[in-house]
Amino acid sequence: MIGTLRRRAHARFVLWALRGRPPEAAPILLDQRRVYVLPTRGGLAFAFTLAVIMLGAMNYNLSLGYALVFLLAGLGVVTILHSFRNLVQLSLRPGHCEPVFAGTPAAFTLILENARPEKRSGLRLFVTDGIAAPVELDVPAGGFASASLQQPTQRRGWLACPRITIETTWPLGLIRAWSYAAPEARCLVYPAPAAKAPPLPWQDDFSRDNRREGRGSDDFSGLRNHQAADPLRHVAWKAAARQEHGPLLTKLFAGSSAQQLLIDWEATTGLDDAEQRLSILTRWMLDAEAGGVPWALHLPGLRLATDHGSVHLAKGLAALALFGYGTP
């Protein structure tokens, strides 16, 4: 019960401390109203030690004891100012986040800019409600530094950048200065590829349609090592029979029609779970690209023409990631 109340109070404080409704447009400037300071455990122990020394000096009327207490207390007060200045007026903006598959952590990049002529030392960044270890870095005077924060992914679609905490205990570790930020950034999460999927759905009618359109021919042009995405009818069985322990080979043709593949939503009609169907389609795409096979994608309301390559693969995976969610 106490833990739940504490988490709720902390969440409300974070929302208030952001000084606005998240997400925040870049650049995010950490002005003096957004930076907070409190003593660390070491700082509290330091203050307790000064109190004990002060009581001893008062009890025994020790002038050197008074001098020591006032000197160390002044040092602690100056530490508050330096810890605060190490964080204030720092600006943040989000960088590029590469798409990932569901189950793989997303890496949100944050770029920190220091407009002051002094170096910002001992900064730590971490996800406010996350469990990953903080990222430690220094920002050079008048320069930039970047940090990559990991965030777990569980489902496909857009993943918003979580709230970020940036803190410092520089220079002596007695005072903690911190602030919060909620950058306006997101990462595209692809469906997780199925660990096991049915064979690739080769469509003879699809290939014949391509031949009628004049794309490719069936002229034999050579052999190469067999890939998982290759159709079984193109395996060089005679060559495999002559080489008992040799590699399995696939016949190549001068045209592309014999190697084309249709990845169709309707090919997974035997499954009721939409996420499982998308995982299978993802696996088929990856296998086709691994085999260098051109492929087309047919989804309800969307069709991608036959092609291959990294750009085509990114379009297909993005279509699967956002399937049912509307336009990006």
C-alpha positions, 0 to 999 in steps of 0.5 A, spaced: 500 500 500 505 504 501 509 503 495 503 504 491 502 511 494 509 512 493 509 511 486 503 515 485 506 521 488 512 520 484 508 520 478 504 526 479 511 530 481 514 528 475 508 530 471 508 537 475 516 537 474 515 537 466 512 544 466 507 542 461 504 536 458 508 531 454 511 530 449 515 536 449 518 539 442 525 540 441 530 543 443 528 542 451 532 547 455 533 545 462 532 552 465 532 554 473 525 552 474 526 545 472 532 543 476 531 540 483 537 539 488 537 535 494 542 532 499 545 525 497 546 520 503 553 522 503 551 529 503 546 527 509 552 523 513 556 529 511 551 534 515 550 529 521 558 529 522 558 537 522 553 537 527 557 532 531 563 536 531 559 542 532 556 539 539 563 537 541 566 544 539 561 547 543 562 542 549 569 543 550 569 551 547 574 549 541 576 555 537 579 550 531 573 546 532 568 552 530 573 553 524 573 546 521 565 546 522 564 553 518 570 551 513 566 544 511 559 547 511 561 553 507 564 547 502 557 544 502 554 550 500 558 552 495 557 544 492 550 546 492 551 551 487 556 547 483 551 541 482 546 546 480 550 550 475 552 543 472 545 541 470 542 548 468 541 551 461 543 544 458 538 543 452 536 536 449 533 534 443 532 527 440 536 523 435 534 518 430 531 511 433 532 505 428 526 500 427 526 494 431 523 487 432 518 486 438 522 483 443 528 487 442 530 493 446 529 500 442 535 505 442 532 512 443 538 517 442 538 523 446 543 529 444 545 534 449 548 541 447 552 545 452 552 552 450 556 554 456 564 555 456 564 550 462 564 543 461 558 539 464 561 533 468 558 527 471 552 527 468 547 521 468 541 519 464 536 514 465 529 512 463 525 515 469 520 508 470 525 503 467 530 498 470 536 499 465 543 502 468 544 509 467 548 512 461 554 516 464 557 522 460 560 528 459 558 534 455 564 538 452 564 546 453 560 549 447 559 542 444 555 536 444 554 529 446 549 523 445 547 518 449 543 512 447 537 509 452 534 502 451 527 501 452 524 494 452 519 493 446 513 488 447 508 489 441 508 492 434 507 499 432 509 506 434 513 506 441 513 513 444 520 515 447 519 514 455 520 520 460 527 521 461 531 523 468 538 527 467 542 528 474 548 529 477 552 529 483 558 533 481 563 535 484 563 532 491 557 527 491 554 531 496 548 534 492 544 531 487 541 535 482 536 532 477 531 534 472 526 530 467 524 531 460 519 527 455 522 528 448 517 528 442 520 522 439 518 515 437 520 508 434 517 503 429 517 496 432 516 491 427 512 484 428 517 479 431 518 474 426 515 467 427 520 462 430 517 457 425 513 458 419 510 454 414 513 454 407 514 460 403 507 461 399 510 460 392 504 462 387 505 459 380 499 463 377 503 469 380 509 467 376 505 466 370 502 473 370 509 476 370 511 472 364 505 474 360 507 481 362 514 480 359 518 480 366 523 475 365 524 468 362 525 461 364 532 460 360 537 457 365 543 461 367 547 457 372 547 454 379 548 457 386 548 455 394 541 453 396 537 458 400 531 457 405 527 462 401 528 458 394 522 454 392 524 446 392 522 446 384 528 450 383 533 445 387 538 442 382 537 435 384 541 431 379 547 435 381 545 433 388 545 426 386 552 426 383 555 429 389 553 425 395 556 430 400 556 436 396 552 442 398 545 443 395 544 447 389 539 452 386 538 453 379 538 460 376 534 463 370 535 469 366 529 472 368 526 473 375 519 470 374 521 463 376 524 466 383 518 471 384 514 470 391 507 473 393 506 474 400 499 474 401 495 476 408 490 470 405 495 465 405 495 465 413 487 464 413 488 458 417 490 462 423 485 466 428 490 470 431 492 476 427 499 477 431 501 470 429 499 471 422 503 478 422 509 474 425 509 469 419 508 474 414 514 477 417 518 471 417 517 470 410 519 477 408 526 476 412 527 469 408 525 472 401 530 477 402 535 472 405 535 468 399 535 474 394 528 473 392 523 478 389 517 479 393 510 482 393 506 484 399 498 483 399 494 486 405 487 488 406 487 495 403 495 495 401 499 492 396 506 493 394 509 491 387 514 486 386 521 488 388 527 486 393 532 490 397 533 494 404 528 499 402 523 494 399 523 490 406 523 496 410 516 498 407 513 491 407 515 491 415 513 498 416 506 496 413 506 490 417 508 494 424 502 499 422 497 494 420 490 495 423 493 502 426 491 506 420 496 511 417 503 512 420 
